[in-house]
Amino acid sequence: MKRLAFVASAAAALSSAPANAQNTCEAAAFSEADTNGNGWVDQSEFAAFVMPNCGLDFGEANVLFAVSDNDMNGVLDAVEFWRAIQRLFV
């Protein structure tokens, strides 16, 4: 629960942060989620990131992934990933 509160406060703070600070935080979160370092976050990596950090269950994580994969290529790029995280707090 503490991590969810942290992610929520970070998302709120980033909405008014300078672009370079926002980019740094986004890159750090994406790097943490991209456990194999291939530059994409697949569905299992996404679920492994959002379930403990954002308090989602497996089904919720999969739905969020599906609606966030805009180009429907089965992976999230950094922009799709961060937009997915932001959806949790809008």
WOLINBEL-V590324 format. One record per backbone hydrogen bond with DSSP energy under -0.5 kcal/mol. CO is the residue of the C=O (numbers start at 1). NH is the residue of the N-H. E is the energy in kcal/mol with one decimal. If there is no record, write none. Layout:
co,nh,e
CO,NH,E
CO,NH,E
This chain:
co,nh,e
1,5,-2.1
2,6,-2.3
3,7,-3.0
4,8,-2.5
5,9,-2.5
6,10,-2.7
7,11,-2.5
8,12,-2.1
9,13,-2.5
10,14,-2.5
11,15,-1.1
13,16,-1.2
14,17,-0.7
18,21,-0.5
18,22,-2.2
19,23,-2.7
20,24,-1.8
21,25,-2.2
22,26,-2.6
23,27,-2.4
24,28,-2.1
25,29,-2.4
26,30,-2.6
27,31,-2.6
28,32,-2.1
29,33,-2.1
30,34,-2.6
33,35,-2.1
34,37,-1.3
40,42,-0.6
41,76,-2.6
42,46,-2.7
43,47,-2.5
44,48,-2.3
45,49,-1.6
46,50,-3.0
47,51,-2.3
48,52,-0.5
49,53,-1.5
50,54,-2.2
50,56,-1.2
51,55,-0.9
57,61,-2.6
58,62,-2.2
59,63,-2.2
60,64,-2.6
61,65,-2.4
62,66,-2.4
63,67,-2.4
64,68,-1.1
65,68,-0.6
65,69,-1.5
68,70,-2.1
69,72,-1.6
74,43,-0.6
76,41,-2.3
77,81,-2.7
78,82,-2.4
79,83,-2.3
80,84,-2.0
81,85,-2.0
82,86,-2.5
83,87,-1.8
84,88,-0.7
85,88,-1.0
86,89,-1.8
87,90,-0.9
